[in-house]
Amino acid sequence: MMNKKQVSSQRLAEQYSMETDYSDPGGDDYDALSRDRVPVRSLKASDAEAIIKIDRKITAQNRRSYYQQKISQVLDETGVRV
């Protein structure tokens, strides 16, 4: 059971959260995730320009070579670490 301070903090966090909570309210996080039905496609080389543009807008830096290298590693599976 939560005390008053925890309840207040929880309400405040919920009130100002900008992110939509899509989690299953059942509390069975691991089972819920295994049934997740959110469609996500795989990364394509053609996604690089959009990723670079978004990053440049957020960071005000040109990190094109970094992203080109990372995307190449992901698509060619050369940067996989175990």
N, CA, C and O of each residue as an XYZ file, in Angstrom:
328
protein
N       0.840     -1.179      0.000
C       0.000      0.000      0.000
C       0.890      1.249      0.000
O       1.896      1.308      0.706
N       0.499      2.243     -0.804
C       1.288      3.468     -0.916
C       0.892      4.475      0.160
O      -0.270      4.583      0.552
N       1.902      5.207      0.621
C       1.602      6.280      1.576
C       1.175      7.536      0.809
O       1.196      7.552     -0.421
N       0.789      8.589      1.541
C       0.281      9.812      0.913
C       1.285     10.435     -0.056
O       0.918     10.892     -1.138
N       2.548     10.445      0.346
C       3.582     11.053     -0.492
C       3.734     10.283     -1.807
O       3.873     10.888     -2.870
N       3.708      8.953     -1.733
C       3.830      8.140     -2.937
C       2.633      8.342     -3.859
O       2.788      8.435     -5.077
N       1.440      8.408     -3.272
C       0.229      8.627     -4.064
C       0.292      9.985     -4.751
O      -0.029     10.097     -5.934
N       0.705     11.019     -4.018
C       0.828     12.362     -4.596
C       1.849     12.389     -5.725
O       1.609     12.990     -6.772
N       2.978     11.743     -5.514
C       4.016     11.689     -6.544
C       3.511     10.962     -7.779
O       3.767     11.387     -8.905
N       2.797      9.870     -7.569
C       2.245      9.093     -8.680
C       1.243      9.933     -9.478
O       1.278      9.936    -10.709
N       0.366     10.633     -8.792
C      -0.626     11.482     -9.468
C       0.052     12.613    -10.239
O      -0.341     12.927    -11.362
N       1.061     13.215     -9.638
C       1.785     14.293    -10.297
C       2.474     13.780    -11.560
O       2.427     14.428    -12.606
N       3.103     12.632    -11.459
C       3.776     12.039    -12.616
C       2.775     11.738    -13.725
O       3.052     11.994    -14.897
N       1.623     11.203    -13.367
C       0.595     10.889    -14.358
C       0.048     12.157    -15.003
O      -0.227     12.176    -16.203
N      -0.111     13.207    -14.217
C      -0.670     14.457    -14.711
C       0.243     15.123    -15.734
O      -0.233     15.683    -16.722
N       1.552     15.064    -15.502
C       2.484     15.766    -16.368
C       3.212     14.862    -17.355
O       4.116     15.314    -18.056
N       2.837     13.622    -17.414
C       3.468     12.710    -18.351
C       3.015     13.041    -19.764
O       1.817     13.090    -20.043
N       3.961     13.267    -20.641
C       3.638     13.585    -22.031
C       3.536     12.314    -22.869
O       3.093     12.362    -24.016
N       3.933     11.206    -22.316
C       3.969      9.962    -23.053
C       2.735      9.125    -22.740
O       2.377      8.945    -21.576
N       2.095      8.620    -23.775
C       0.927      7.777    -23.595
C       1.362      6.425    -23.062
O       2.312      5.827    -23.568
N       0.677      5.948    -22.054
C       1.002      4.656    -21.449
C       0.169      3.573    -22.118
O      -1.042      3.490    -21.912
N       0.829      2.743    -22.920
C       0.147      1.659    -23.614
C       0.296      0.333    -22.877
O      -0.109     -0.710    -23.391
N       0.864      0.363    -21.699
C       1.120     -0.882    -20.984
C      -0.177     -1.535    -20.527
O      -1.199     -0.873    -20.345
N      -0.112     -2.825    -20.350
C      -1.254     -3.613    -19.905
C      -1.484     -3.332    -18.425
O      -0.567     -3.503    -17.622
N      -2.687     -2.904    -18.046
C      -2.947     -2.586    -16.642
C      -2.999     -3.815    -15.738
O      -3.148     -3.681    -14.524
N      -2.878     -5.006    -16.314
C      -2.975     -6.238    -15.536
C      -1.788     -6.484    -14.626
O      -1.886     -7.299    -13.708
N      -0.672     -5.809    -14.846
C       0.496     -5.984    -13.991
C       1.349     -7.190    -14.353
O       2.303     -7.506    -13.641
N       1.024     -7.866    -15.441
C       1.793     -9.039    -15.867
C       2.729     -8.642    -17.012
O       2.611     -9.138    -18.133
N       3.650     -7.747    -16.707
C       4.487     -7.127    -17.732
C       5.128     -8.097    -18.716
O       5.103     -7.847    -19.921
N       5.696     -9.186    -18.239
C       6.405    -10.092    -19.138
C       5.447    -10.808    -20.074
O       5.754    -10.972    -21.255
N       4.307    -11.235    -19.584
C       3.314    -11.873    -20.443
C       2.727    -10.869    -21.422
O       2.528    -11.187    -22.594
N       2.453     -9.672    -20.955
C       1.869     -8.644    -21.814
C       2.814     -8.310    -22.966
O       2.369     -8.164    -24.104
N       4.098     -8.189    -22.688
C       5.057     -7.865    -23.740
C       5.157     -8.975    -24.774
O       5.346     -8.704    -25.960
N       5.034    -10.211    -24.337
C       5.146    -11.314    -25.282
C       3.961    -11.355    -26.235
O       4.031    -11.995    -27.284
N       2.877    -10.679    -25.882
C       1.690    -10.652    -26.740
C       1.536     -9.324    -27.455
O       0.526     -9.095    -28.121
N       2.497     -8.466    -27.333
C       2.400     -7.130    -27.902
C       2.109     -7.201    -29.396
O       2.681     -8.029    -30.106
N       1.228     -6.340    -29.866
C       0.825     -6.358    -31.267
C       1.147     -5.041    -31.977
O       0.427     -4.634    -32.889
N       2.211     -4.388    -31.568
C       2.589     -3.122    -32.187
C       3.391     -3.419    -33.449
O       4.445     -4.050    -33.377
N       2.903     -2.970    -34.604
C       3.636     -3.248    -35.843
C       4.881     -2.363    -35.959
O       4.793     -1.138    -35.885
N       6.018     -2.989    -36.137
C       7.283     -2.275    -36.305
C       8.036     -2.955    -37.436
O       8.226     -4.171    -37.416
N       8.462     -2.183    -38.412
C       9.208     -2.789    -39.508
C      10.701     -2.703    -39.237
O      11.144     -1.947    -38.373
N      11.450     -3.464    -39.965
C      12.899     -3.479    -39.816
C      13.513     -2.225    -40.435
O      12.948     -1.612    -41.342
N      14.672     -1.869    -39.922
C      15.415     -0.725    -40.430
C      15.846     -0.986    -41.868
O      16.230     -2.101    -42.219
N      15.777      0.055    -42.695
C      16.243     -0.020    -44.080
C      17.335      1.029    -44.275
O      17.388      2.023    -43.550
N      18.187      0.804    -45.241
C      19.243      1.773    -45.546
C      18.640      3.129    -45.910
O      19.230      4.171    -45.627
N      17.477      3.110    -46.530
C      16.827      4.362    -46.941
C      16.311      5.181    -45.759
O      15.917      6.334    -45.938
N      16.307      4.609    -44.562
C      15.888      5.333    -43.357
C      16.969      6.296    -42.864
O      16.696      7.162    -42.032
N      18.175      6.151    -43.365
C      19.313      6.931    -42.871
C      19.075      8.432    -42.947
O      19.339      9.147    -41.980
N      18.584      8.917    -44.070
C      18.396     10.365    -44.231
C      17.431     10.924    -43.198
O      17.679     11.989    -42.633
N      16.337     10.221    -42.945
C      15.357     10.694    -41.953
C      15.958     10.683    -40.551
O      15.736     11.608    -39.770
N      16.713      9.645    -40.235
C      17.347      9.543    -38.915
C      18.346     10.683    -38.722
O      18.374     11.329    -37.674
N      19.152     10.917    -39.733
C      20.159     11.981    -39.676
C      19.491     13.350    -39.542
O      19.950     14.197    -38.775
N      18.418     13.561    -40.279
C      17.688     14.832    -40.222
C      17.097     15.071    -38.831
O      17.186     16.177    -38.297
N      16.498     14.038    -38.250
C      15.925     14.153    -36.902
C      17.022     14.451    -35.887
O      16.866     15.327    -35.036
N      18.131     13.721    -35.980
C      19.237     13.925    -35.043
C      19.809     15.334    -35.170
O      20.101     15.981    -34.165
N      19.967     15.805    -36.395
C      20.517     17.148    -36.611
C      19.594     18.210    -36.021
O      20.058     19.191    -35.441
N      18.291     18.011    -36.170
C      17.332     18.975    -35.626
C      17.394     19.011    -34.099
O      17.292     20.081    -33.500
N      17.560     17.855    -33.474
C      17.580     17.772    -32.012
C      18.914     18.231    -31.427
O      18.944     18.965    -30.439
N      20.016     17.798    -32.038
C      21.335     18.064    -31.460
C      22.043     19.278    -32.054
O      23.014     19.771    -31.480
N      21.568     19.760    -33.191
C      22.216     20.857    -33.918
C      23.645     20.491    -34.322
O      24.511     21.358    -34.434
N      23.875     19.198    -34.539
C      25.185     18.713    -34.972
C      25.005     17.824    -36.195
O      23.971     17.176    -36.359
N      26.019     17.800    -37.046
C      25.990     16.910    -38.199
C      26.751     15.634    -37.844
O      27.982     15.622    -37.815
N      26.015     14.573    -37.577
C      26.650     13.297    -37.221
C      26.380     12.244    -38.296
O      26.208     11.060    -38.006
N      26.347     12.716    -39.553
C      26.048     11.854    -40.696
C      26.959     10.627    -40.754
O      26.471      9.505    -40.890
N      28.260     10.823    -40.653
C      29.181      9.684    -40.786
C      28.962      8.661    -39.669
O      29.057      7.456    -39.900
N      28.672      9.142    -38.464
C      28.399      8.241    -37.336
C      27.181      7.371    -37.642
O      27.232      6.150    -37.502
N      26.084      8.010    -38.061
C      24.864      7.248    -38.334
C      25.019      6.334    -39.542
O      24.496      5.220    -39.542
N      25.726      6.787    -40.565
C      25.952      5.917    -41.717
C      26.725      4.668    -41.302
O      26.418      3.565    -41.754
N      27.726      4.842    -40.443
C      28.499      3.703    -39.957
C      27.627      2.775    -39.122
O      27.667      1.559    -39.310
N      26.840      3.325    -38.203
C      25.997      2.508    -37.323
C      24.926      1.756    -38.110
O      24.679      0.577    -37.857
N      24.297      2.434    -39.057
C      23.263      1.782    -39.862
C      23.878      0.682    -40.710
O      23.289     -0.388    -40.862
N      25.047      0.934    -41.260
C      25.749     -0.091    -42.034
C      26.075     -1.303    -41.165
O      25.891     -2.442    -41.594
N      26.556     -1.064    -39.948
C      26.862     -2.166    -39.031
C      25.620     -2.984    -38.701
O      25.672     -4.212    -38.653
N      24.512     -2.302    -38.476
C      23.270     -2.997    -38.131
C      22.785     -3.834    -39.310
O      22.440     -5.004    -39.145
N      22.759     -3.237    -40.494
C      22.229     -3.939    -41.661
C      23.140     -5.071    -42.121
O      22.663     -6.096    -42.610
N      24.442     -4.889    -41.966
C      25.399     -5.924    -42.371
C      25.769     -6.861    -41.227
O      26.519     -7.820    -41.412
N      25.234     -6.573    -40.047
C      25.501     -7.344    -38.828
C      26.987     -7.429    -38.507
O      27.467     -8.458    -38.032
N      27.717     -6.339    -38.770
C      29.150     -6.330    -38.476
C      29.449     -5.719    -37.115
O      30.556     -5.871    -36.600
N      28.479     -5.032    -36.527
C      28.698     -4.384    -35.242
C      28.041     -5.116    -34.089
O      27.882     -4.555    -33.005
N      27.657     -6.362    -34.312
C      26.961     -7.125    -33.276
C      27.947     -7.577    -32.218
O      28.978     -8.173    -32.529
N      27.627     -7.292    -30.970
C      28.477     -7.722    -29.852
C      27.684     -8.661    -28.968
O      26.479     -8.490    -28.781
N      28.363     -9.645    -28.432
C      27.693    -10.602    -27.537
C      28.208    -10.429    -26.136
O      27.775    -11.136    -25.227
